[in-house]
Amino acid sequence: MVSIVFQSPTFLTPKKNYPFSSPTSTRRTRHGASPLLRVTASRSSYDVVVVGGGIIGLTIARQFLTGSDLSVAVVDKAVPCSGATGAGQGYIWMTHKKPGSDVWDLTLRSHQLWHNLAESLIDEGLDPEELLGWKKTGSLLIGRTSEECVALKRKVHELSEAGLRTEYLSGADLFLKEPSVLVDDDSGAAFLPDDSQLDAHRAVAYIEKGNREFATEGRYAEFYHEPVTGLIRSEGHGTEVTGVKTSKRNLYGKKATIVAAGCWSGTLMHELLKDCNISLDVPVKPRKGHLLVVENFVSFHLNHGVMEAGYANHQSASLSGLDVDERMLSISMTATMDTTGNLILGSSREFVGFDTEADEFIIRCIWERAAEFFPKLRDISLEDFIRNRKVRVGLRPYMPDGKPVIGSVPGLQNLYLAAGHEGGGLSMALGTAEMVLDMVLGKPSQVASSTFGVKGRCC
């Protein structure tokens, strides 16, 4: 028996007001929200159980529903968009990626799938901007020194050799593309016209709605506000995982159980495996980030997504053997404008455990860093926006080697991991979901999966 519960909307609002249009006092954005519809079921047995209702977990569920005839249950201790997914900036960019890196093929494949989805909506007479917050803005990776511009020219060549449309812009050309950016003789940019962005909340709402269409066939159910407390194994202590125990019930997954719990995956796996006599340490750590959202911003308009050239180093600042228990605060400029005219500025990265409190010092640093690139911000006090700003705080699932862990868990049959995408969860979600489906069904993968495996990285 399937029940569909109607609830008042808390993050899906009419387009003219979406996502946060009323001026209110300064506050943190509530990323998690109860969905418009919640699909539950009295049954307890499915083919696949997905632990985690973020963008990775939900797209994995979608892939099984659309790419097979298997049934899926999604279980989460909270609600969708309550973790890193809801706090992200939503860029689907290749501009800061390196051809030939471990994540290049997966990111490229996933971006193609996002583009295919947007195009399929257009073919159906639907609006991907309205449904996904999709905008094909292109991206600018901006350098402000001669050294950075030399590196950008080299990057443009590498990206072009890898098959992407890209060009190097001089300072004068950059000004024509983005007049709001400060330009001088040492300025330049790498421009990728095919990069895009989307809105995480809209994308999740669209994916959830699609998943729920399978509920009437008995193939889909959601179990939110149900923390997973243990594994169910064959014969009590066997090596075959047959489902999970939650705070309210047992959920059985006959074909696979997939842990996609974002930054909580490491601690969750530690708890789930403590009685399994298996040596496994999943080193996924929370890496806190802030974004500043200035609503209804009219001082200037951004034509493209913008990122400073140092962002790649900002991403990988902790990959040199540094202790992840140190705070290691870093801030780099990113700027986007969403479909409703909100200016979104980022971003920060730091290791402070699972703390999600907004830090006013970091917010001010993000504003001041952005003002180095956008001169008009220098004439505006952040306090002027005290009633029109919001702060997104999320915990990115960080892996020390800079790539997600996707694969089966050694020593236990039918248990899989898909976590550790850090700030690239939205970007890599569709490719990850495709890879997981292929693994479970034993099909050849579109992207080589060995580099993401659990063995040798978590054992």
Steps between C-alpha positions, in 0.01 A plus 500: 500500500632843401393822668561851364494774762441862397692760697539876481786598268808638667757516223306466175328834441363679196763612254451872561584455867755218475713422684520766772334821394352668807735734684549366847757541770845349454480126546639172391312341215306194607631250249295203607127510456208265494407412144163579351421131481639222710467148367506229763399137489396234746723243333856452620668314214652659187763410248723795590531708818677836468622659822511876447256751354748748354561550131717185476248273671199637313664478157612144574138417580391672178750301296372167632140603441553619144780262400368173638184337631628489860317653796672759722464636852679818608565546871647808670538626855365838388350622169636575151723805457586509870874447443755621248252477210279784621793725588677487164545758226373273226770539238543231237845613387808343345705820512680410824548131417821348368493273195633156583436532872325217684166680502516642146313225313234461770440876512488529123256210472280639773491845342395345171216323679385828660505668159308207353239533773458873436468441127245221550284737704514754218403226253196427717397866492610556862725770642823372660558840656173475688534132590874480571613861529705414191698778332763452231703800612852395412777545755794733546812398690667834571867577549631829637876457467726426206589165659137401534427601142789293368356204690153575360630500143653162566172380651303619198732299277456188718122534506488552123718194445253307718218595263331787684402831347715757673693818433736733676373854554727800531410766754317701233303195383422406857356848562273460198375166629459608863506881546453474877842336549804711581743478209856631463803427280575174683145363485380211289263207511427151375151497350292183459171590327337160559526499880166527679341536840185377670311540824547208738159533666316508168707212363431288808129583486490396134686173566280419800187564298626265229590232753159520662327424174622142551330474839166405349674201340632398842856570391589801715469620859664756728575466870610838634582590861614140545866467597661175392623312806639174364542253217287193444715204400415154381473247781558779748876526458559392141695686233195587291334832584123474454390842620517753784344556839359847561367666814151384398523184288703250303541577129610216279698545177510172311743621233705779660538738791673824404640747754495851352486705818736782405736619774331266748598193297827445687355505850192306386709225345708480816185436702351258249813288477608491863359148548602368158865415572599694188787749497360799315564869562309730267690830536214728390515815713270804519652810339292802592418769246317833495319673215356850521170558318403863434137503393356714222842645425490790250836677534635300206411195294714194440488352152707192588612289789825644635782341695848617590796309358618398846185299568660174386772541763230597750327169426813290541667698778477201733635236265864541603499280806367770730301400806129517420430561868649848461257772403691599183264782405524615139284741302483542123267709289215337313198695376180397329158654448199272522184508290329748734780756516660396828878549514674197650855554625745244630676323624674372811643164601606390846515196725298558817328165540124495460446860609251681275476837674547803275817697571466876454876539457499261204196668349680833509814345350295360210349846439839673512659241271220547247547878518857454373348373175179707485578868575134596547491288814760730657246781508244281675506407863406144580276644768293660223381150418433392855133438415564357156775250556512135588786271585521143378713274716568144393735213575675370192593129510878523468729215400875545561597391148254739337271250333178328608483142617261299284487123512424182686617448858759219521393207715128575483278406208245746365629799701620804304637845574450823303638796693784749529419730207582807712376807309429301183198297606251685284748511214583128510163365615360361175828335400534347846144365486566343161821342630329352807220350290753337269693359797193346662371354172844380392499710183803669338538853632497808279791632710781290647406445863816342642651832611199560727496157663489436874782245508840655560354834604285409797636161604 
